[in-house]
Amino acid sequence: MDDKEVLKLVGARIRALRKEKGLSQESLGEKGGFHFSYIGQIERGEKNVSLLNIAKIADALDVNLIQLFAYVNEEIKVTKHEAELNEILTLLRKSNPQKIKLAKNIVKEILNNE
C-alpha cells in the first residue's frame, strides 16, 4: 500500500465517522481544535496528519484510535474482552467526574479483593 492510499483510506474513515455522528467539517474542527479546511484536507487524503492530531480527531469524534484505522468497508476485529473494555470506556466517557471517581473506587475494590 502506497503513502497516498493510506492517507485516503484514513481520510475516508474520518469522513465516514464524522457523517455517522452528524457533524460538519466545521463542527468537527471546532471540537478538535482545527480549522475546517484542515479537516477537509485530511478527509481528501491531502494532509499527512500527525499521530497526535489523529488522537485529537478520534477524541472529537468520541471514538477510540483503533476505530480510525478500521478502514471503510473493513470490519473491526476485536476480542470479546476488548469489546467489553471499550463498552466500559464508552459508559465512563458519558459520565460526570463524580461517577467516574465512584466507578474507579469500585473497580479498585473489586480487583483488590481477588
Residue frames as qw, qx, qy, qz and C-alpha x, y, z in Angstrom:
[[0.000, 0.891, 0.454, 0.000, 0.00, 0.00, 0.00],
 [0.446, 0.362, -0.028, 0.818, 1.50, 3.33, -1.00],
 [0.169, -0.183, -0.413, 0.876, 1.51, 6.51, 1.11],
 [0.306, -0.046, -0.205, -0.929, -1.30, 8.25, -0.80],
 [0.573, -0.258, -0.701, -0.337, -3.55, 5.23, -0.44],
 [0.426, -0.299, -0.686, 0.509, -3.04, 5.15, 3.33],
 [0.009, 0.140, 0.188, -0.972, -3.87, 8.87, 3.60],
 [0.443, -0.101, -0.418, -0.787, -7.01, 8.42, 1.50],
 [0.561, -0.282, -0.776, -0.057, -8.18, 5.39, 3.49],
 [0.303, -0.318, -0.576, 0.689, -7.74, 7.13, 6.85],
 [0.134, 0.089, -0.040, -0.986, -9.34, 10.29, 5.47],
 [0.495, -0.199, -0.611, -0.585, -12.31, 8.32, 4.15],
 [0.497, -0.340, -0.763, 0.235, -12.71, 6.67, 7.54],
 [0.129, -0.249, -0.364, 0.888, -12.67, 10.03, 9.33],
 [0.317, -0.020, -0.299, -0.900, -15.27, 11.34, 6.86],
 [0.533, -0.265, -0.747, -0.296, -17.49, 8.29, 7.39],
 [0.407, -0.363, -0.677, 0.495, -17.31, 8.58, 11.18],
 [0.001, -0.151, -0.132, 0.980, -17.93, 12.33, 11.04],
 [0.431, -0.112, -0.448, -0.775, -21.03, 11.86, 8.90],
 [0.525, -0.291, -0.800, 0.009, -22.20, 8.97, 11.09],
 [0.303, -0.373, -0.541, 0.690, -22.03, 11.35, 14.07],
 [0.116, 0.856, 0.488, 0.126, -23.92, 14.04, 12.14],
 [0.360, -0.709, 0.046, 0.605, -21.03, 16.51, 12.32],
 [0.520, 0.851, -0.021, 0.061, -19.98, 19.04, 9.70],
 [0.725, 0.269, -0.219, 0.596, -16.30, 19.56, 8.96],
 [0.018, -0.659, 0.176, -0.731, -16.61, 22.87, 10.78],
 [0.709, -0.584, 0.085, -0.386, -18.12, 21.34, 13.93],
 [0.954, -0.088, -0.114, 0.262, -15.54, 18.52, 13.98],
 [0.498, 0.487, -0.199, 0.689, -12.80, 21.11, 13.55],
 [0.300, -0.693, 0.159, -0.636, -14.15, 23.15, 16.46],
 [0.887, -0.433, 0.012, -0.159, -14.37, 20.09, 18.72],
 [0.918, -0.007, -0.026, 0.395, -10.82, 19.04, 17.85],
 [0.320, -0.792, 0.110, 0.508, -9.26, 22.49, 17.75],
 [0.457, -0.021, 0.586, 0.669, -8.67, 22.56, 13.99],
 [0.321, 0.403, -0.161, -0.842, -9.76, 24.75, 11.09],
 [0.793, 0.315, 0.412, -0.320, -12.48, 23.12, 8.99],
 [0.601, 0.697, -0.339, -0.197, -10.30, 23.34, 5.87],
 [0.049, -0.518, 0.847, -0.109, -7.67, 21.18, 7.61],
 [0.632, 0.067, 0.704, -0.316, -10.34, 18.54, 8.29],
 [0.736, 0.600, 0.062, -0.306, -11.29, 18.66, 4.61],
 [0.339, 0.703, -0.621, -0.073, -7.67, 18.19, 3.55],
 [0.314, -0.301, 0.877, -0.204, -7.34, 15.19, 5.86],
 [0.712, 0.281, 0.535, -0.357, -10.55, 13.65, 4.57],
 [0.690, 0.682, -0.118, -0.212, -9.39, 14.03, 0.97],
 [0.927, -0.086, 0.134, 0.339, -6.03, 12.43, 1.79],
 [0.423, 0.809, -0.070, 0.402, -4.12, 15.63, 1.07],
 [0.197, -0.787, 0.434, -0.391, -2.53, 16.01, 4.51],
 [0.679, 0.054, -0.684, 0.259, -0.21, 13.61, 6.29],
 [0.496, -0.733, 0.002, -0.466, -1.77, 14.15, 9.70],
 [0.127, 0.461, -0.767, 0.428, 0.35, 13.58, 12.82],
 [0.461, -0.237, -0.849, 0.099, -0.47, 10.86, 15.31],
 [0.089, -0.258, -0.529, 0.803, -1.20, 13.49, 17.96],
 [0.370, 0.149, -0.122, -0.909, -3.73, 15.18, 15.68],
 [0.513, -0.103, -0.781, -0.340, -5.25, 11.78, 14.86],
 [0.299, -0.275, -0.795, 0.450, -5.77, 11.27, 18.60],
 [0.131, 0.257, 0.253, -0.924, -7.45, 14.69, 18.87],
 [0.472, 0.059, -0.468, -0.744, -9.73, 13.87, 15.95],
 [0.457, -0.183, -0.870, -0.023, -10.63, 10.49, 17.49],
 [0.134, -0.301, -0.636, 0.697, -11.47, 12.26, 20.75],
 [0.275, 0.217, -0.028, -0.936, -13.58, 14.85, 18.94],
 [0.559, 0.007, -0.621, -0.549, -15.44, 12.01, 17.17],
 [0.656, -0.343, 0.457, -0.493, -15.82, 10.19, 20.51],
 [0.966, 0.178, -0.176, -0.062, -14.19, 7.02, 19.11],
 [0.684, -0.563, 0.372, 0.278, -11.03, 5.16, 20.04],
 [0.026, 0.668, -0.567, -0.481, -7.94, 5.19, 17.85],
 [0.362, -0.031, 0.908, 0.206, -8.48, 1.65, 16.64],
 [0.454, 0.645, 0.585, -0.187, -11.76, 2.73, 15.06],
 [0.230, 0.843, -0.188, -0.449, -9.99, 5.34, 12.95],
 [0.002, -0.515, 0.789, 0.336, -7.75, 2.69, 11.46],
 [0.483, 0.277, 0.830, -0.029, -10.57, 0.28, 10.64],
 [0.027, 0.173, -0.448, -0.877, -10.85, 1.42, 7.06],
 [0.630, 0.251, 0.075, -0.731, -14.19, 1.87, 5.36],
 [0.850, 0.218, -0.322, -0.355, -15.72, -1.47, 4.32],
 [0.520, 0.221, -0.778, 0.273, -13.50, -3.43, 6.69],
 [0.704, -0.610, -0.307, -0.196, -14.73, -4.92, 9.95],
 [0.123, -0.688, 0.570, -0.431, -13.05, -4.12, 13.23],
 [0.833, -0.100, -0.544, 0.015, -11.87, -7.40, 14.70],
 [0.139, -0.567, 0.550, -0.597, -11.61, -7.16, 18.46],
 [0.318, -0.081, -0.923, 0.203, -11.75, -9.82, 21.12],
 [0.438, -0.680, -0.546, -0.217, -14.76, -10.07, 23.40],
 [0.565, -0.495, -0.296, 0.590, -12.53, -8.80, 26.22],
 [0.253, -0.026, 0.155, 0.955, -11.54, -5.70, 24.19],
 [0.206, -0.500, -0.536, -0.648, -15.18, -5.08, 23.25],
 [0.526, -0.678, -0.506, 0.089, -16.23, -5.18, 26.91],
 [0.476, -0.370, -0.124, 0.788, -13.43, -2.80, 27.89],
 [0.090, 0.191, 0.347, 0.914, -14.47, -0.42, 25.11],
 [0.351, -0.633, -0.586, -0.365, -18.07, -0.59, 26.32],
 [0.540, -0.619, -0.371, 0.433, -16.95, 0.34, 29.84],
 [0.355, -0.172, 0.096, 0.914, -14.87, 3.23, 28.48],
 [0.073, -0.425, -0.506, -0.747, -17.80, 4.48, 26.45],
 [0.459, -0.710, -0.530, -0.064, -20.01, 4.47, 29.54],
 [0.535, -0.504, -0.200, 0.648, -17.36, 6.28, 31.57],
 [0.267, 0.096, 0.262, 0.923, -16.85, 8.93, 28.88],
 [0.234, -0.566, -0.493, -0.618, -20.55, 9.78, 29.10],
 [0.566, -0.627, -0.497, 0.198, -20.44, 10.07, 32.91],
 [0.086, -0.939, 0.113, -0.312, -19.71, 13.05, 35.10],
 [0.306, 0.562, -0.649, 0.411, -16.45, 13.26, 37.10],
 [0.511, -0.376, 0.537, -0.556, -18.15, 12.22, 40.34],
 [0.949, 0.088, 0.129, -0.275, -19.50, 8.99, 38.80],
 [0.702, 0.533, -0.442, 0.165, -16.12, 8.26, 37.20],
 [0.027, -0.549, 0.671, -0.498, -14.42, 8.56, 40.59],
 [0.750, -0.176, 0.418, -0.482, -17.04, 6.25, 42.13],
 [0.935, 0.313, -0.116, -0.121, -16.56, 3.70, 39.33],
 [0.436, 0.607, -0.588, 0.310, -12.78, 3.86, 39.80],
 [0.325, -0.440, 0.654, -0.522, -13.13, 3.15, 43.53],
 [0.890, 0.023, 0.249, -0.381, -15.49, 0.24, 42.86],
 [0.828, 0.462, -0.315, 0.037, -13.13, -1.27, 40.29],
 [0.165, 0.593, -0.668, 0.418, -10.17, -0.90, 42.67],
 [0.597, -0.294, 0.540, -0.515, -12.17, -2.61, 45.43],
 [0.947, 0.205, 0.047, -0.244, -13.16, -5.49, 43.16],
 [0.711, 0.538, -0.415, 0.181, -9.61, -6.02, 41.87],
 [0.032, -0.584, 0.646, -0.490, -8.02, -5.76, 45.32],
 [0.713, -0.218, 0.467, -0.476, -10.32, -8.47, 46.65],
 [0.880, 0.318, -0.289, -0.199, -9.27, -11.12, 44.13]]
